[in-house]
Amino acid sequence: ARPCDASGNFLPEGTPPFPSLACTKNDWSSFNDRIQFETVEFIFTHNQMSAGHFKTLNALWMAILAKHHDRPPFKNIKSLYKIVDSIPLGDAPWWEMTCSYTEVEQAMGLLPKWETDKHHVWYRDPRAVVRNLLSNPDFDGEFDYTPICDHTQTDGLHRRDFMSGDWAWNQANIITRDEKTHGSMFVLLILRSDKTTVSVAIGQNEYYPLYTSIRNVHNNVRCVHQNTLVVIGFLAIPQSVRQHVNNPEFCKFKCELFHTSIKVILSLLKNTMENYVVLWCPDDHFRHVILGLGLFIGDYPEQALATSVVQGWCPKQVIYSWVYSHITHPCYSDV
C-alpha cells in the first residue's frame, strides 16, 4: 500500500507524512467565530437543550440585542441545525429509510398490524464511517496496511491479526489483477448485529443496531474498544400479535425487510469495492483504498435470517433443490 498525496499521486519512497490535519488554535470552522462554537457546545453538550427551549431563549436574546442593533449568533433553530450539519469532522450524518408491506390485499375486517405499519430504518453512509475510522491517529502503530506473514516464531508461521490470514492475502491478489488498483490498501469491513443489545438494556423492541468495524486494526486495539466498533444503522423489527408470528407471509416479510435494509446500506460501498478512493490513514499518509465485505457476526437466529435458511438448519449447509421440494412453507423466522 503505497502512500500518495491528496490527489492520489504516488509519492517517492521515504516521503515524510503530511502535516497533521489538526485545526489551529483560532480555527473555528465551520462556525463563523468562537461565540457560535461555544453557543453550540453549551446547547448540545452541557445543557442538551430542546428545540423548543432554544426557540424561547433565542427570541429573548433577539429582543435584548435589538435595541443595540445587534443579533444573536443564530437567526433561528434551522440556522443552528444547518451549521451543525455542515461540520465535516466527527460522526457521519444519519439518513432515514421507510419500508412497508407492498402486497396488502383489500379485504373485509382489520388487517394485521405488520401489513399496515411503516417501518423506519436509520443508517449512516459506511464510506463516511470508514473515512472517520481510518483518520483516527490512535490506530497508528497498531494498523496493518498490507497482508502480513509473520515468521518470527520458531514453530513456523504465526497467525495473530486478521491481515495475517490467507483470506486477506487472497483478496490482495484479486486487487492486483487490475493495474489501476496496484499499490492500493485493502480495508475489510465486518458487520455485526445484536437484537438483545437494546431490548435487554432499555426494553426497546422496535429496532436493533447494526455495527461495523475494520479488521486492519490489531486485535489488542479492538479488545479495548478504542472506537473500532461503530453503529452504522438501526434495523426495524416488525411487530405482530402472537397468532401471526409463524405466519409464512410475516416470516417472509421479516426476511425481506432485513435484506432490503442491508442492501440499501451496503450498496453505497459498491463503487469503492471496484475502484479505489483516496483516504487519510492513521500514519498521516494518504493511500488508495479498496473496501471489501468480510464476515457477518450474529447469534444463530440472526445467522438464519441473514442466510435465509429455515430455523433449526445450519446456515453453512449446502441445501440442494430437492430438499426444498419437501417444504410447503419455509419460514424465515428470527424469533
KOLVONU-630771 format. One record per residue (C-alpha): residue in three letters; z, y, x. Coordinates in nm, 3 decimals. Layout:
REM KOLVONU-630771
+------+---------+---------+---------+
| type |       Z |       Y |       X |
+------+---------+---------+---------+
|  ALA |       Z |       Y |       X |
...
+------+---------+---------+---------+
This chain:
REM KOLVONU-630771
+------+---------+---------+---------+
| type |       Z |       Y |       X |
+------+---------+---------+---------+
|  ALA |   0.000 |   0.000 |   0.000 |
|  ARG |  -0.129 |   0.298 |   0.195 |
|  PRO |   0.022 |   0.646 |   0.147 |
|  CYS |  -0.210 |   0.914 |   0.014 |
|  ASP |  -0.199 |   1.277 |  -0.093 |
|  ALA |  -0.160 |   1.400 |  -0.450 |
|  SER |  -0.539 |   1.379 |  -0.497 |
|  GLY |  -0.549 |   1.013 |  -0.395 |
|  ASN |  -0.699 |   1.061 |  -0.047 |
|  PHE |  -0.554 |   0.813 |   0.201 |
|  LEU |  -0.355 |   0.962 |   0.488 |
|  PRO |  -0.371 |   0.865 |   0.856 |
|  GLU |  -0.115 |   0.609 |   0.965 |
|  GLY |   0.214 |   0.768 |   1.066 |
|  THR |   0.175 |   1.078 |   0.847 |
|  PRO |   0.526 |   1.200 |   0.756 |
|  PRO |   0.633 |   1.214 |   0.390 |
|  PHE |   0.565 |   1.520 |   0.181 |
|  PRO |   0.848 |   1.770 |   0.132 |
|  SER |   1.082 |   1.675 |  -0.148 |
|  LEU |   0.990 |   1.789 |  -0.497 |
|  ALA |   1.342 |   1.921 |  -0.547 |
|  CYS |   1.350 |   2.268 |  -0.702 |
|  THR |   1.463 |   2.572 |  -0.510 |
|  LYS |   1.789 |   2.741 |  -0.599 |
|  ASN |   1.630 |   3.013 |  -0.812 |
|  ASP |   1.361 |   2.798 |  -0.975 |
|  TRP |   1.437 |   2.777 |  -1.348 |
|  SER |   1.111 |   2.615 |  -1.459 |
|  SER |   1.026 |   2.551 |  -1.741 |
|  PHE |   1.267 |   2.826 |  -1.854 |
|  ASN |   1.198 |   3.196 |  -1.822 |
|  ASP |   1.527 |   3.269 |  -1.648 |
|  ARG |   1.877 |   3.145 |  -1.581 |
|  ILE |   2.007 |   3.271 |  -1.917 |
|  GLN |   1.765 |   3.047 |  -2.107 |
|  PHE |   1.856 |   2.749 |  -1.892 |
|  GLU |   2.232 |   2.793 |  -1.931 |
|  THR |   2.195 |   2.853 |  -2.305 |
|  VAL |   2.014 |   2.521 |  -2.346 |
|  GLU |   2.262 |   2.346 |  -2.118 |
|  PHE |   2.552 |   2.474 |  -2.327 |
|  ILE |   2.392 |   2.387 |  -2.662 |
|  PHE |   2.270 |   2.038 |  -2.572 |
|  THR |   2.518 |   1.922 |  -2.308 |
|  HIS |   2.851 |   2.093 |  -2.355 |
|  ASN |   2.861 |   2.178 |  -2.725 |
|  GLN |   2.595 |   1.941 |  -2.866 |
|  MET |   2.532 |   2.195 |  -3.138 |
|  SER |   2.345 |   2.101 |  -3.454 |
|  ALA |   2.025 |   2.280 |  -3.553 |
|  GLY |   2.198 |   2.445 |  -3.849 |
|  HIS |   2.478 |   2.584 |  -3.635 |
|  PHE |   2.230 |   2.713 |  -3.379 |
|  LYS |   2.036 |   2.896 |  -3.652 |
|  THR |   2.357 |   3.067 |  -3.763 |
|  LEU |   2.455 |   3.157 |  -3.408 |
|  ASN |   2.106 |   3.286 |  -3.328 |
|  ALA |   2.100 |   3.504 |  -3.641 |
|  LEU |   2.431 |   3.664 |  -3.541 |
|  TRP |   2.305 |   3.701 |  -3.185 |
|  MET |   1.990 |   3.879 |  -3.306 |
|  ALA |   2.193 |   4.114 |  -3.529 |
|  ILE |   2.420 |   4.216 |  -3.241 |
|  LEU |   2.137 |   4.272 |  -2.993 |
|  ALA |   1.905 |   4.451 |  -3.237 |
|  LYS |   2.095 |   4.780 |  -3.206 |
|  HIS |   2.044 |   4.761 |  -2.830 |
|  HIS |   1.672 |   4.697 |  -2.876 |
|  ASP |   1.714 |   4.356 |  -2.719 |
|  ARG |   1.679 |   3.999 |  -2.839 |
|  PRO |   1.841 |   3.659 |  -2.771 |
|  PRO |   1.691 |   3.405 |  -2.530 |
|  PHE |   1.518 |   3.216 |  -2.812 |
|  LYS |   1.341 |   3.352 |  -3.118 |
|  ASN |   1.431 |   3.054 |  -3.337 |
|  ILE |   1.506 |   2.683 |  -3.326 |
|  LYS |   1.137 |   2.595 |  -3.289 |
|  SER |   1.101 |   2.803 |  -2.973 |
|  LEU |   1.412 |   2.632 |  -2.836 |
|  TYR |   1.271 |   2.284 |  -2.902 |
|  LYS |   0.931 |   2.384 |  -2.763 |
|  ILE |   1.065 |   2.490 |  -2.425 |
|  VAL |   1.290 |   2.183 |  -2.402 |
|  ASP |   0.997 |   1.952 |  -2.479 |
|  SER |   0.790 |   2.124 |  -2.208 |
|  ILE |   1.030 |   2.020 |  -1.931 |
|  PRO |   0.826 |   1.789 |  -1.703 |
|  LEU |   1.134 |   1.626 |  -1.549 |
|  GLY |   1.373 |   1.368 |  -1.687 |
|  ASP |   1.314 |   1.126 |  -1.972 |
|  ALA |   0.978 |   1.060 |  -2.131 |
|  PRO |   0.936 |   1.201 |  -2.485 |
|  TRP |   0.979 |   0.976 |  -2.788 |
|  TRP |   0.696 |   0.901 |  -3.030 |
|  GLU |   0.717 |   0.755 |  -3.380 |
|  MET |   0.502 |   0.492 |  -3.547 |
|  THR |   0.531 |   0.393 |  -3.913 |
|  CYS |   0.434 |   0.044 |  -4.031 |
|  SER |   0.425 |  -0.110 |  -4.376 |
|  TYR |   0.308 |  -0.424 |  -4.551 |
|  THR |  -0.058 |  -0.381 |  -4.649 |
|  GLU |  -0.109 |  -0.675 |  -4.884 |
|  VAL |   0.111 |  -0.562 |  -5.171 |
|  GLU |  -0.015 |  -0.713 |  -5.494 |
|  GLN |   0.010 |  -0.526 |  -5.819 |
|  ALA |   0.246 |  -0.742 |  -6.020 |
|  MET |   0.492 |  -0.705 |  -6.301 |
|  GLY |   0.854 |  -0.658 |  -6.203 |
|  LEU |   1.019 |  -0.540 |  -5.885 |
|  LEU |   0.856 |  -0.611 |  -5.552 |
|  PRO |   1.066 |  -0.738 |  -5.260 |
|  LYS |   1.218 |  -0.461 |  -5.053 |
|  TRP |   1.033 |  -0.560 |  -4.736 |
|  GLU |   0.696 |  -0.514 |  -4.912 |
|  THR |   0.765 |  -0.155 |  -5.014 |
|  ASP |   0.966 |  -0.030 |  -4.716 |
|  LYS |   0.820 |   0.184 |  -4.440 |
|  HIS |   0.932 |   0.057 |  -4.102 |
|  HIS |   0.976 |   0.315 |  -3.827 |
|  VAL |   0.923 |   0.223 |  -3.463 |
|  TRP |   1.025 |   0.468 |  -3.191 |
|  TYR |   0.880 |   0.433 |  -2.844 |
|  ARG |   0.804 |   0.612 |  -2.519 |
|  ASP |   0.494 |   0.612 |  -2.304 |
|  PRO |   0.559 |   0.333 |  -2.050 |
|  ARG |   0.341 |   0.518 |  -1.797 |
|  ALA |   0.578 |   0.815 |  -1.805 |
|  VAL |   0.876 |   0.581 |  -1.778 |
|  VAL |   0.727 |   0.414 |  -1.469 |
|  ARG |   0.648 |   0.754 |  -1.318 |
|  ASN |   1.013 |   0.855 |  -1.355 |
|  LEU |   1.136 |   0.525 |  -1.210 |
|  LEU |   0.909 |   0.546 |  -0.906 |
|  SER |   1.011 |   0.904 |  -0.831 |
|  ASN |   1.379 |   0.808 |  -0.808 |
|  PRO |   1.485 |   0.873 |  -0.445 |
|  ASP |   1.785 |   0.641 |  -0.489 |
|  PHE |   1.545 |   0.346 |  -0.456 |
|  ASP |   1.434 |   0.449 |  -0.107 |
|  GLY |   1.504 |   0.166 |   0.137 |
|  GLU |   1.558 |  -0.079 |  -0.150 |
|  PHE |   1.198 |  -0.100 |  -0.268 |
|  ASP |   0.903 |  -0.328 |  -0.181 |
|  TYR |   0.564 |  -0.158 |  -0.167 |
|  THR |   0.379 |  -0.483 |  -0.096 |
|  PRO |   0.446 |  -0.856 |  -0.143 |
|  ILE |   0.654 |  -0.990 |   0.144 |
|  CYS |   0.703 |  -1.314 |   0.337 |
|  ASP |   1.046 |  -1.342 |   0.496 |
|  HIS |   1.053 |  -1.599 |   0.777 |
|  THR |   1.369 |  -1.464 |   0.939 |
|  GLN |   1.573 |  -1.761 |   0.819 |
|  THR |   1.585 |  -2.071 |   1.038 |
|  ASP |   1.524 |  -2.300 |   0.742 |
|  GLY |   1.182 |  -2.157 |   0.658 |
|  LEU |   1.055 |  -1.907 |   0.402 |
|  HIS |   1.332 |  -1.700 |   0.243 |
|  ARG |   1.288 |  -1.604 |  -0.123 |
|  ARG |   1.512 |  -1.309 |  -0.202 |
|  ASP |   1.341 |  -1.049 |  -0.425 |
|  PHE |   1.065 |  -1.078 |  -0.682 |
|  MET |   0.797 |  -0.944 |  -0.448 |
|  SER |   0.862 |  -1.237 |  -0.213 |
|  GLY |   0.738 |  -1.481 |  -0.476 |
|  ASP |   0.395 |  -1.643 |  -0.496 |
|  TRP |   0.313 |  -1.472 |  -0.826 |
|  ALA |   0.331 |  -1.127 |  -0.666 |
|  TRP |   0.102 |  -1.247 |  -0.386 |
|  ASN |  -0.149 |  -1.383 |  -0.638 |
|  GLN |  -0.158 |  -1.050 |  -0.822 |
|  ALA |  -0.215 |  -0.865 |  -0.495 |
|  ASN |  -0.506 |  -1.097 |  -0.417 |
|  ILE |  -0.660 |  -1.020 |  -0.755 |
|  ILE |  -0.632 |  -0.646 |  -0.687 |
|  THR |  -0.816 |  -0.681 |  -0.354 |
|  ARG |  -1.124 |  -0.824 |  -0.528 |
|  ASP |  -1.220 |  -0.470 |  -0.628 |
|  GLU |  -1.293 |  -0.242 |  -0.333 |
|  LYS |  -1.191 |   0.062 |  -0.538 |
|  THR |  -0.834 |  -0.069 |  -0.557 |
|  HIS |  -0.795 |  -0.154 |  -0.188 |
|  GLY |  -0.476 |  -0.003 |  -0.049 |
|  SER |  -0.308 |   0.011 |  -0.390 |
|  MET |   0.051 |  -0.079 |  -0.467 |
|  PHE |   0.120 |  -0.335 |  -0.738 |
|  VAL |   0.406 |  -0.242 |  -0.972 |
|  LEU |   0.526 |  -0.514 |  -1.205 |
|  LEU |   0.683 |  -0.436 |  -1.542 |
|  ILE |   0.918 |  -0.680 |  -1.712 |
|  LEU |   1.011 |  -0.648 |  -2.079 |
|  ARG |   1.337 |  -0.741 |  -2.242 |
|  SER |   1.468 |  -0.715 |  -2.597 |
|  ASP |   1.802 |  -0.799 |  -2.749 |
|  LYS |   1.888 |  -0.776 |  -3.119 |
|  THR |   2.258 |  -0.830 |  -3.060 |
|  THR |   2.299 |  -0.523 |  -2.837 |
|  VAL |   2.300 |  -0.273 |  -3.123 |
|  SER |   2.425 |  -0.492 |  -3.407 |
|  VAL |   2.736 |  -0.607 |  -3.220 |
|  ALA |   2.814 |  -0.266 |  -3.070 |
|  ILE |   2.783 |  -0.043 |  -3.376 |
|  GLY |   2.692 |  -0.274 |  -3.664 |
|  GLN |   2.343 |  -0.126 |  -3.692 |
|  ASN |   2.077 |  -0.374 |  -3.804 |
|  GLU |   1.768 |  -0.162 |  -3.872 |
|  TYR |   1.631 |  -0.158 |  -3.518 |
|  TYR |   1.688 |  -0.309 |  -3.175 |
|  PRO |   1.599 |  -0.187 |  -2.824 |
|  LEU |   1.305 |  -0.286 |  -2.607 |
|  TYR |   1.370 |  -0.243 |  -2.235 |
|  THR |   1.152 |  -0.238 |  -1.927 |
|  SER |   1.218 |  -0.249 |  -1.554 |
|  ILE |   1.008 |  -0.260 |  -1.239 |
|  ARG |   1.059 |  -0.557 |  -1.010 |
|  ASN |   0.965 |  -0.385 |  -0.685 |
|  VAL |   1.328 |  -0.275 |  -0.668 |
|  HIS |   1.555 |  -0.512 |  -0.476 |
|  ASN |   1.791 |  -0.739 |  -0.667 |
|  ASN |   2.105 |  -0.578 |  -0.528 |
|  VAL |   1.999 |  -0.242 |  -0.677 |
|  ARG |   1.923 |  -0.392 |  -1.018 |
|  CYS |   2.259 |  -0.568 |  -1.026 |
|  VAL |   2.449 |  -0.240 |  -1.002 |
|  HIS |   2.237 |  -0.085 |  -1.281 |
|  GLN |   2.112 |   0.218 |  -1.088 |
|  ASN |   1.877 |   0.329 |  -1.368 |
|  THR |   1.645 |   0.034 |  -1.311 |
|  LEU |   1.652 |  -0.079 |  -1.675 |
|  VAL |   1.515 |   0.175 |  -1.922 |
|  VAL |   1.475 |   0.172 |  -2.300 |
|  ILE |   1.109 |   0.224 |  -2.395 |
|  GLY |   1.132 |   0.150 |  -2.766 |
|  PHE |   1.337 |   0.075 |  -3.074 |
|  LEU |   1.173 |  -0.201 |  -3.277 |
|  ALA |   1.217 |  -0.219 |  -3.653 |
|  ILE |   1.398 |  -0.507 |  -3.822 |
|  PRO |   1.255 |  -0.577 |  -4.171 |
|  GLN |   1.525 |  -0.622 |  -4.433 |
|  SER |   1.518 |  -0.864 |  -4.725 |
|  VAL |   1.750 |  -1.039 |  -4.964 |
|  ARG |   1.863 |  -1.390 |  -4.878 |
|  GLN |   1.619 |  -1.559 |  -5.116 |
|  HIS |   1.321 |  -1.416 |  -4.923 |
|  VAL |   1.449 |  -1.484 |  -4.572 |
|  ASN |   1.247 |  -1.806 |  -4.536 |
|  ASN |   0.952 |  -1.685 |  -4.741 |
|  PRO |   0.636 |  -1.766 |  -4.538 |
|  GLU |   0.483 |  -1.424 |  -4.605 |
|  PHE |   0.801 |  -1.246 |  -4.498 |
|  CYS |   0.823 |  -1.457 |  -4.180 |
|  LYS |   0.460 |  -1.382 |  -4.104 |
|  PHE |   0.514 |  -1.010 |  -4.162 |
|  LYS |   0.809 |  -1.001 |  -3.920 |
|  CYS |   0.595 |  -1.166 |  -3.656 |
|  GLU |   0.304 |  -0.928 |  -3.713 |
|  LEU |   0.533 |  -0.624 |  -3.710 |
|  PHE |   0.680 |  -0.730 |  -3.375 |
|  HIS |   0.342 |  -0.798 |  -3.214 |
|  THR |   0.181 |  -0.484 |  -3.355 |
|  SER |   0.465 |  -0.271 |  -3.221 |
|  ILE |   0.443 |  -0.429 |  -2.876 |
|  LYS |   0.064 |  -0.395 |  -2.879 |
|  VAL |   0.076 |  -0.023 |  -2.955 |
|  ILE |   0.336 |   0.044 |  -2.686 |
|  LEU |   0.170 |  -0.162 |  -2.413 |
|  SER |  -0.186 |  -0.057 |  -2.496 |
|  LEU |  -0.107 |   0.269 |  -2.316 |
|  LEU |  -0.092 |   0.067 |  -1.994 |
|  LYS |  -0.436 |  -0.091 |  -2.020 |
|  ASN |  -0.626 |   0.165 |  -1.814 |
|  THR |  -0.363 |   0.167 |  -1.538 |
|  MET |  -0.386 |  -0.213 |  -1.514 |
|  GLU |  -0.754 |  -0.186 |  -1.422 |
|  ASN |  -0.770 |   0.149 |  -1.241 |
|  TYR |  -0.515 |   0.294 |  -1.004 |
|  VAL |  -0.311 |   0.604 |  -1.077 |
|  VAL |  -0.158 |   0.824 |  -0.806 |
|  LEU |   0.221 |   0.835 |  -0.833 |
|  TRP |   0.509 |   0.972 |  -0.629 |
|  CYS |   0.718 |   0.697 |  -0.468 |
|  PRO |   1.084 |   0.672 |  -0.361 |
|  ASP |   0.998 |   0.739 |   0.006 |
|  ASP |   0.837 |   1.078 |  -0.085 |
|  HIS |   0.483 |   0.945 |  -0.038 |
|  PHE |   0.208 |   0.933 |  -0.298 |
|  ARG |   0.032 |   0.598 |  -0.346 |
|  HIS |  -0.238 |   0.436 |  -0.554 |
|  VAL |  -0.052 |   0.231 |  -0.816 |
|  ILE |  -0.179 |  -0.058 |  -1.026 |
|  LEU |   0.054 |  -0.157 |  -1.309 |
|  GLY |   0.094 |  -0.509 |  -1.438 |
|  LEU |   0.290 |  -0.701 |  -1.700 |
|  GLY |   0.503 |  -0.994 |  -1.599 |
|  LEU |   0.789 |  -1.164 |  -1.777 |
|  PHE |   0.943 |  -1.121 |  -2.119 |
|  ILE |   1.317 |  -1.185 |  -2.125 |
|  GLY |   1.489 |  -1.268 |  -2.451 |
|  ASP |   1.708 |  -1.525 |  -2.621 |
|  TYR |   1.548 |  -1.823 |  -2.794 |
|  PRO |   1.480 |  -1.660 |  -3.135 |
|  GLU |   1.304 |  -1.372 |  -2.960 |
|  GLN |   1.107 |  -1.612 |  -2.741 |
|  ALA |   0.991 |  -1.794 |  -3.053 |
|  LEU |   0.896 |  -1.462 |  -3.213 |
|  ALA |   0.711 |  -1.338 |  -2.904 |
|  THR |   0.514 |  -1.663 |  -2.860 |
|  SER |   0.457 |  -1.719 |  -3.235 |
|  VAL |   0.594 |  -2.071 |  -3.239 |
|  VAL |   0.791 |  -2.237 |  -3.514 |
|  GLN |   1.168 |  -2.201 |  -3.490 |
|  GLY |   1.305 |  -2.506 |  -3.312 |
|  TRP |   0.998 |  -2.564 |  -3.096 |
|  CYS |   0.964 |  -2.494 |  -2.726 |
|  PRO |   0.783 |  -2.163 |  -2.652 |
|  LYS |   0.633 |  -2.315 |  -2.335 |
|  GLN |   0.497 |  -2.627 |  -2.501 |
|  VAL |   0.122 |  -2.659 |  -2.542 |
|  ILE |   0.064 |  -2.708 |  -2.913 |
|  TYR |  -0.255 |  -2.890 |  -2.999 |
|  SER |  -0.458 |  -2.816 |  -3.310 |
|  TRP |  -0.378 |  -3.150 |  -3.469 |
|  VAL |  -0.011 |  -3.057 |  -3.477 |
|  TYR |  -0.082 |  -2.755 |  -3.695 |
|  SER |  -0.267 |  -2.974 |  -3.944 |
|  HIS |   0.068 |  -3.127 |  -4.038 |
|  ILE |   0.233 |  -2.789 |  -4.105 |
|  THR |   0.193 |  -2.643 |  -4.451 |
|  HIS |   0.376 |  -2.315 |  -4.399 |
|  PRO |   0.452 |  -2.232 |  -4.034 |
|  CYS |   0.745 |  -1.993 |  -4.030 |
|  TYR |   0.777 |  -1.737 |  -3.751 |
|  SER |   1.146 |  -1.682 |  -3.805 |
|  ASP |   1.371 |  -1.477 |  -3.579 |
|  VAL |   1.694 |  -1.534 |  -3.768 |
+------+---------+---------+---------+
